[in-house]
Amino acid sequence: MARRPQLTGRAAVLAIVVCAIAMSLAYPIREYVAQRRYIAQLEQQRAKELAEIKEQEDRYRQHFDPGYIKRQGRERLFYCDPGRKCYVVMRERQGQNKGTVAAEKKAVTPPWYQTLWESVEAADAGTGAKVAGTGG
């Protein structure tokens, strides 16, 4: 009895056809997946922008509310309703006292031309420091 070969001509042709079909479908499937991912990104972006538009519309509508306008005038511009006494308390910044405020006022930077001239004089006298990272 003659033994048949395990790989026949028909099996080889069938394997080549299956590989060709798989190769021809690989690119369209990859494009399909990429487009679905892009669509999902666009939908997320659209939802985010719609939420931002809604927020902006809400802020726009607030400007027509008389209560909101009065509240903003009191908080931001320190307006006071007629017949009421309003007080504004000025607080010092943390970590500052009167001595440090006076010291800050005294420590004023000189004008640019004075700084330039002093650097030219220092370079002429040879007392200037060389800046790291410059060629020379």
KOLMI-686921 format. One record per residue: residue number from 0; residue in three letters; y, x, z of N, C-alpha, C, CB in turn. Coordinates in Angstrom, 3 decimals, padded with zeros to 6 digits. Glycine has a CB too. Layout:
BEGIN
SITE  num  residuo        ny        nx        nz       cay       cax       caz        cy        cx        cz       cby       cbx       cbz
SITE  NUM      ALA         Y         X         Z         Y         X         Z         Y         X         Z         Y         X         Z
...
// end
This chain:
BEGIN
SITE  num  residuo        ny        nx        nz       cay       cax       caz        cy        cx        cz       cby       cbx       cbz
SITE    0      MET  -001.156   000.834   000.000   000.000   000.000   000.000   001.234   000.890   000.000  -000.010  -000.955   001.199
SITE    1      ALA   002.112   000.606  -000.930   003.321   001.416  -001.074   004.377   000.935  -000.088   003.861   001.354  -002.526
SITE    2      ARG   004.929   001.876   000.508   005.967   001.557   001.497   007.299   001.379   000.805   006.067   002.657   002.573
SITE    3      ARG   008.018   000.294   001.157   009.323   000.036   000.534   010.402   000.841   001.242   009.666  -001.476   000.571
SITE    4      PRO   011.357   001.351   000.503   012.436   002.078   001.170   013.255   001.107   002.035   013.351   002.791   000.122
SITE    5      GLN   013.792   001.604   003.157   014.538   000.744   004.063   015.879   000.317   003.463   014.763   001.455   005.388
SITE    6      LEU   016.532   001.154   002.679   017.812   000.825   002.067   017.599   000.605   000.582   018.861   001.942   002.318
SITE    7      THR   017.686  -000.645   000.195   017.480  -000.969  -001.217   018.820  -000.963  -001.927   016.778  -002.344  -001.384
SITE    8      GLY   018.771  -001.087  -003.217   019.997  -001.126  -004.019   020.822  -002.357  -003.697   019.664  -001.097  -005.510
SITE    9      ARG   020.149  -003.462  -003.487   020.865  -004.697  -003.146   021.589  -004.573  -001.807   019.893  -005.881  -003.104
SITE   10      ALA   020.954  -003.944  -000.837   021.557  -003.779   000.479   022.786  -002.873   000.395   020.532  -003.202   001.473
SITE   11      ALA   022.700  -001.832  -000.438   023.835  -000.924  -000.608   025.003  -001.653  -001.256   023.432   000.298  -001.454
SITE   12      VAL   024.744  -002.443  -002.278   025.811  -003.211  -002.946   026.402  -004.211  -001.971   025.272  -003.943  -004.209
SITE   13      LEU   025.577  -004.870  -001.208   026.056  -005.836  -000.219   026.940  -005.153   000.817   024.872  -006.534   000.471
SITE   14      ALA   026.562  -003.970   001.288   027.361  -003.236   002.262   028.701  -002.841   001.671   026.613  -001.997   002.746
SITE   15      ILE   028.718  -002.423   000.418   029.976  -002.049  -000.248   030.876  -003.270  -000.402   029.697  -001.413  -001.633
SITE   16      VAL   030.318  -004.399  -000.765   031.109  -005.636  -000.927   031.697  -006.067   000.416   030.231  -006.779  -001.521
SITE   17      VAL   030.909  -006.004   001.465   031.406  -006.391   002.802   032.523  -005.453   003.236   030.255  -006.374   003.850
SITE   18      CYS   032.359  -004.155   002.992   033.406  -003.190   003.342   034.673  -003.448   002.529   032.912  -001.747   003.111
SITE   19      ALA   034.542  -003.772   001.254   035.708  -004.051   000.408   036.445  -005.294   000.897   035.280  -004.232  -001.061
SITE   20      ILE   035.708  -006.322   001.264   036.339  -007.543   001.784   037.061  -007.244   003.097   035.282  -008.663   001.993
SITE   21      ALA   036.422  -006.463   003.986   037.048  -006.112   005.266   038.317  -005.294   005.037   036.060  -005.324   006.155
SITE   22      MET   038.263  -004.362   004.089   039.433  -003.533   003.793   040.561  -004.368   003.185   039.051  -002.392   002.839
SITE   23      SER   040.204  -005.324   002.354   041.234  -006.145   001.716   041.861  -007.124   002.706   040.642  -006.909   000.531
SITE   24      LEU   041.152  -007.492   003.760   041.702  -008.412   004.767   042.428  -007.692   005.901   040.591  -009.260   005.346
SITE   25      ALA   042.243  -006.412   006.061   042.822  -005.685   007.189   044.353  -005.711   007.141   042.320  -004.236   007.197
SITE   26      TYR   044.952  -005.420   006.000   046.409  -005.378   005.896   047.043  -006.750   006.123   046.817  -004.844   004.533
SITE   27      PRO   046.567  -007.807   005.477   047.183  -009.120   005.753   047.043  -009.570   007.212   046.564  -010.168   004.851
SITE   28      ILE   045.914  -009.251   007.820   045.743  -009.634   009.223   046.706  -008.851   010.106   044.288  -009.399   009.680
SITE   29      ARG   046.889  -007.576   009.821   047.827  -006.761   010.588   049.253  -007.289   010.420   047.746  -005.284   010.148
SITE   30      GLU   049.628  -007.654   009.205   050.960  -008.222   008.955   051.128  -009.558   009.680   051.192  -008.410   007.440
SITE   31      TYR   050.086  -010.360   009.684   050.143  -011.652   010.363   050.405  -011.464   011.860   048.833  -012.433   010.142
SITE   32      VAL   049.683  -010.524   012.467   049.859  -010.264   013.898   051.274  -009.739   014.171   048.798  -009.248   014.403
SITE   33      ALA   051.756  -008.842   013.318   053.103  -008.294   013.500   054.157  -009.389   013.365   053.371  -007.174   012.480
SITE   34      GLN   053.985  -010.294   012.407   054.945  -011.385   012.234   054.903  -012.357   013.408   054.668  -012.132   010.931
SITE   35      ARG   053.731  -012.624   013.946   053.641  -013.503   015.115   054.358  -012.874   016.313   052.158  -013.791   015.465
SITE   36      ARG   054.201  -011.570   016.481   054.886  -010.867   017.562   056.404  -010.937   017.367   054.418  -009.396   017.633
SITE   37      TYR   056.865  -010.758   016.138   058.294  -010.820   015.827   058.840  -012.227   016.080   058.546  -010.403   014.362
SITE   38      ILE   058.072  -013.237   015.714   058.490  -014.631   015.955   058.604  -014.894   017.453   057.486  -015.630   015.310
SITE   39      ALA   057.681  -014.380   018.228   057.739  -014.569   019.682   058.974  -013.886   020.274   056.460  -014.019   020.348
SITE   40      GLN   059.313  -012.694   019.767   060.520  -012.012   020.226   061.767  -012.808   019.875   060.605  -010.613   019.620
SITE   41      LEU   061.810  -013.351   018.667   062.963  -014.146   018.254   063.101  -015.419   019.085   062.851  -014.501   016.778
SITE   42      GLU   061.981  -016.029   019.435   062.030  -017.234   020.270   062.547  -016.902   021.666   060.637  -017.886   020.363
SITE   43      GLN   062.145  -015.765   022.220   062.668  -015.359   023.523   064.165  -015.086   023.441   061.928  -014.114   024.035
SITE   44      GLN   064.576  -014.413   022.384   066.002  -014.114   022.208   066.807  -015.401   022.045   066.215  -013.196   020.987
SITE   45      ARG   066.270  -016.344   021.306   066.942  -017.623   021.099   067.093  -018.376   022.414   066.173  -018.477   020.088
SITE   46      ALA   066.025  -018.390   023.231   066.089  -019.073   024.525   067.133  -018.413   025.425   064.706  -019.065   025.213
SITE   47      LYS   067.191  -017.092   025.400   068.171  -016.367   026.209   069.595  -016.695   025.752   067.920  -014.845   026.126
SITE   48      GLU   069.825  -016.723   024.459   071.155  -017.015   023.945   071.552  -018.464   024.188   071.221  -016.705   022.467
SITE   49      LEU   070.590  -019.384   024.116   070.896  -020.783   024.429   071.289  -020.943   025.899   069.688  -021.682   024.104
SITE   50      ALA   070.609  -020.215   026.779   070.969  -020.265   028.200   072.365  -019.694   028.414   069.941  -019.490   029.052
SITE   51      GLU   072.691  -018.633   027.697   074.029  -018.040   027.809   075.098  -019.001   027.276   074.090  -016.698   027.042
SITE   52      ILE   074.799  -019.687   026.195   075.738  -020.674   025.645   075.952  -021.799   026.645   075.219  -021.242   024.299
SITE   53      LYS   074.881  -022.261   027.265   075.011  -023.328   028.257   075.872  -022.876   029.430   073.629  -023.768   028.756
SITE   54      GLU   075.665  -021.646   029.873   076.466  -021.109   030.971   077.946  -021.031   030.591   075.951  -019.722   031.374
SITE   55      GLN   078.214  -020.592   029.367   079.608  -020.508   028.903   080.233  -021.896   028.790   079.680  -019.786   027.541
SITE   56      GLU   079.454  -022.876   028.335   079.977  -024.240   028.245   080.282  -024.791   029.637   078.975  -025.156   027.517
SITE   57      ASP   079.416  -024.486   030.601   079.670  -024.931   031.975   080.945  -024.300   032.524   078.479  -024.586   032.883
SITE   58      ARG   081.138  -023.023   032.261   082.363  -022.358   032.713   083.587  -022.956   032.015   082.284  -020.837   032.445
SITE   59      TYR   083.440  -023.306   030.743   084.548  -023.912   030.001   084.909  -025.274   030.601   084.182  -024.063   028.504
SITE   60      ARG   083.898  -026.076   030.944   084.147  -027.397   031.530   084.799  -027.298   032.908   082.842  -028.178   031.635
SITE   61      GLN   084.533  -026.219   033.639   085.124  -026.050   034.961   086.645  -025.973   034.893   084.572  -024.801   035.625
SITE   62      HIS   087.162  -025.453   033.791   088.604  -025.285   033.674   089.339  -026.618   033.537   088.921  -024.404   032.490
SITE   63      PHE   088.634  -027.676   033.330   089.255  -029.000   033.262   089.115  -029.754   034.579   088.637  -029.817   032.130
SITE   64      ASP   088.431  -029.175   035.548   088.246  -029.798   036.852   089.431  -029.432   037.746   086.898  -029.353   037.499
SITE   65      PRO   090.219  -030.404   038.204   091.391  -030.093   039.035   091.016  -029.382   040.343   092.150  -031.375   039.353
SITE   66      GLY   089.893  -029.737   040.940   089.467  -029.067   042.170   089.194  -027.590   041.944   088.225  -029.736   042.729
SITE   67      TYR   088.564  -027.269   040.814   088.270  -025.871   040.488   089.571  -025.098   040.275   087.373  -025.778   039.225
SITE   68      ILE   090.517  -025.709   039.587   091.788  -025.035   039.317   092.521  -024.754   040.625   092.673  -025.888   038.376
SITE   69      LYS   092.560  -025.740   041.537   093.217  -025.522   042.831   092.520  -024.426   043.633   093.243  -026.823   043.641
SITE   70      ARG   091.203  -024.447   043.638   090.447  -023.453   044.382   090.711  -022.044   043.837   088.946  -023.777   044.327
SITE   71      GLN   090.744  -021.911   042.520   091.022  -020.609   041.926   092.439  -020.148   042.256   090.823  -020.663   040.409
SITE   72      GLY   093.378  -021.087   042.250   094.748  -020.736   042.603   094.847  -020.238   044.037   095.664  -021.930   042.406
SITE   73      ARG   094.128  -020.866   044.942   094.155  -020.434   046.339   093.461  -019.081   046.514   093.489  -021.488   047.235
SITE   74      GLU   092.297  -018.923   045.905   091.503  -017.710   046.127   092.056  -016.499   045.393   090.077  -017.945   045.699
SITE   75      ARG   092.394  -016.662   044.139   092.761  -015.504   043.331   094.250  -015.230   043.316   092.283  -015.693   041.934
SITE   76      LEU   095.055  -016.280   043.341   096.497  -016.098   043.226   097.236  -016.344   044.537   097.039  -017.013   042.165
SITE   77      PHE   096.508  -016.710   045.585   097.060  -016.958   046.910   098.118  -018.052   046.891   097.649  -015.683   047.475
SITE   78      TYR   097.914  -019.077   046.074   098.810  -020.227   046.078   098.528  -021.062   047.308   098.648  -021.070   044.790
SITE   79      CYS   099.536  -021.836   047.694   099.401  -022.666   048.881   099.843  -024.081   048.527   100.236  -022.094   050.070
SITE   80      ASP   099.130  -025.079   049.045   099.513  -026.467   048.805   100.846  -026.755   049.486   098.419  -027.437   049.315
SITE   81      PRO   101.638  -027.648   048.908   102.924  -027.986   049.535   102.704  -028.559   050.932   103.707  -028.995   048.663
SITE   82      GLY   103.529  -028.105   051.889   103.451  -028.592   053.250   102.453  -027.863   054.117   103.122  -030.014   053.239
SITE   83      ARG   101.741  -026.892   053.594   100.766  -026.140   054.382   101.261  -024.723   054.577   099.380  -026.141   053.704
SITE   84      LYS   100.900  -024.130   055.678   101.225  -022.725   055.927   099.998  -021.897   055.583   101.671  -022.488   057.415
SITE   85      CYS   100.187  -020.910   054.771   099.082  -020.046   054.361   099.388  -018.621   054.792   098.845  -020.120   052.823
SITE   86      TYR   098.353  -017.929   055.185   098.498  -016.548   055.634   097.556  -015.675   054.811   098.201  -016.413   057.165
SITE   87      VAL   098.027  -014.471   054.511   097.194  -013.487   053.827   097.070  -012.300   054.759   097.797  -013.068   052.429
SITE   88      VAL   095.857  -011.969   055.132   095.609  -010.854   056.033   095.259  -009.640   055.184   094.468  -011.183   057.056
SITE   89      MET   096.045  -008.598   055.342   095.798  -007.362   054.608   094.975  -006.444   055.502   097.139  -006.675   054.169
SITE   90      ARG   093.856  -005.982   055.020   092.974  -005.122   055.800   093.043  -003.704   055.262   091.520  -005.645   055.770
SITE   91      GLU   092.870  -002.757   056.189   092.793  -001.364   055.760   091.415  -001.116   055.184   093.088  -000.388   056.935
SITE   92      ARG   091.342  -000.190   054.274   090.039   000.180   053.731   089.238   000.886   054.799   090.185   001.073   052.481
SITE   93      GLN   087.946   000.757   054.727   087.090   001.406   055.714   087.182   002.915   055.562   085.627   000.935   055.570
SITE   94      GLY   087.231   003.601   056.696   087.264   005.058   056.667   088.645   005.618   056.424   086.338   005.565   055.620
SITE   95      GLN   089.659   004.783   056.364   091.007   005.272   056.143   091.881   004.875   057.317   091.582   004.729   054.822
SITE   96      ASN   092.738   005.765   057.684   093.768   005.429   058.642   095.099   005.881   058.073   093.492   006.079   060.027
SITE   97      LYS   096.164   005.750   058.832   097.490   006.048   058.293   097.641   007.516   057.931   098.559   005.657   059.291
SITE   98      GLY   096.979   008.404   058.649   097.089   009.832   058.363   096.451   010.198   057.036   096.453   010.635   059.472
SITE   99      THR   095.313   009.606   056.717   094.651   009.941   055.452   095.390   009.342   054.270   093.204   009.454   055.461
SITE  100      VAL   096.027   008.188   054.458   096.797   007.592   053.369   097.979   008.480   053.035   097.275   006.174   053.740
SITE  101      ALA   098.646   009.022   054.059   099.784   009.911   053.829   099.312   011.202   053.161   100.512   010.225   055.160
SITE  102      ALA   098.149   011.702   053.553   097.621   012.924   052.944   097.271   012.696   051.480   096.387   013.415   053.709
SITE  103      GLU   096.775   011.503   051.150   096.453   011.210   049.755   097.709   011.149   048.901   095.686   009.895   049.650
SITE  104      LYS   098.786   010.632   049.460   100.029   010.556   048.694   100.587   011.940   048.417   101.064   009.716   049.435
SITE  105      LYS   100.377   012.891   049.348   100.896   014.242   049.169   100.081   015.029   048.153   100.913   014.977   050.495
SITE  106      ALA   098.801   014.764   048.055   097.917   015.511   047.163   098.012   014.944   045.749   096.453   015.463   047.671
SITE  107      VAL   099.116   015.251   045.080   099.343   014.769   043.723   098.992   015.893   042.763   100.822   014.293   043.521
SITE  108      THR   098.297   015.576   041.708   097.940   016.607   040.731   099.183   017.002   039.938   096.812   016.105   039.776
SITE  109      PRO   099.304   018.274   039.646   100.472   018.722   038.879   100.377   018.240   037.433   100.596   020.263   038.922
SITE  110      PRO   101.492   018.257   036.712   101.445   017.851   035.307   100.596   018.820   034.485   102.865   017.768   034.725
SITE  111      TRP   100.141   018.354   033.337   099.205   019.128   032.527   099.801   020.445   032.048   098.756   018.312   031.339
SITE  112      TYR   101.102   020.443   031.739   101.711   021.658   031.213   101.812   022.729   032.298   103.099   021.352   030.636
SITE  113      GLN   101.972   022.311   033.545   102.003   023.285   034.638   100.619   023.902   034.824   102.482   022.620   035.955
SITE  114      THR   099.594   023.090   034.757   098.233   023.596   034.875   097.919   024.549   033.720   097.224   022.430   034.902
SITE  115      LEU   098.363   024.203   032.515   098.141   025.055   031.349   098.843   026.395   031.523   098.631   024.361   030.071
SITE  116      TRP   100.083   026.363   031.968   100.831   027.606   032.126   100.211   028.495   033.205   102.292   027.303   032.469
SITE  117      GLU   099.767   027.884   034.305   099.123   028.661   035.357   097.828   029.301   034.864   098.842   027.778   036.567
SITE  118      SER   097.087   028.613   033.996   095.863   029.203   033.463   096.176   030.349   032.503   095.025   028.137   032.754
SITE  119      VAL   097.289   030.246   031.755   097.684   031.337   030.859   098.079   032.555   031.688   098.857   030.901   029.931
SITE  120      GLU   098.837   032.331   032.757   099.244   033.450   033.617   098.029   034.095   034.279   100.240   032.970   034.693
SITE  121      ALA   097.062   033.280   034.720   095.870   033.826   035.353   095.050   034.627   034.353   095.023   032.707   035.958
SITE  122      ALA   094.976   034.174   033.119   094.236   034.908   032.095   094.931   036.221   031.773   094.086   034.061   030.824
SITE  123      ASP   096.274   036.227   031.773   097.033   037.440   031.479   096.871   038.463   032.596   098.515   037.110   031.274
SITE  124      ALA   096.831   037.968   033.824   096.691   038.869   034.958   095.249   039.288   035.180   097.229   038.219   036.205
SITE  125      GLY   094.324   038.631   034.542   092.910   038.972   034.709   092.307   038.380   035.961   092.740   040.460   034.735
SITE  126      THR   092.974   037.421   036.574   092.450   036.809   037.798   091.746   035.484   037.522   093.577   036.592   038.796
SITE  127      GLY   091.706   035.061   036.276   091.064   033.798   035.941   089.550   033.916   035.990   091.505   033.330   034.566
SITE  128      ALA   088.900   032.853   036.332   087.431   032.848   036.399   086.890   032.423   035.040   086.911   031.890   037.534
SITE  129      LYS   085.843   033.105   034.580   085.226   032.752   033.305   084.351   031.527   033.503   084.397   033.935   032.735
SITE  130      VAL   084.479   030.566   032.615   083.715   029.333   032.715   082.314   029.577   032.192   084.399   028.185   031.939
SITE  131      ALA   081.322   029.143   032.941   079.926   029.343   032.550   079.614   028.516   031.309   078.968   028.965   033.707
SITE  132      GLY   078.864   029.061   030.410   078.417   028.328   029.232   079.311   028.539   028.026   078.340   026.870   029.543
SITE  133      THR   080.383   029.308   028.144   081.231   029.552   026.983   080.830   030.853   026.346   082.718   029.574   027.368
SITE  134      GLY   080.952   030.894   025.044   080.619   032.121   024.320   081.725   033.143   024.478   080.377   031.829   022.834
SITE  135      GLY   081.418   034.418   024.325   082.537   035.331   024.489   082.057   036.679   024.519   083.318   035.055   025.701
// end
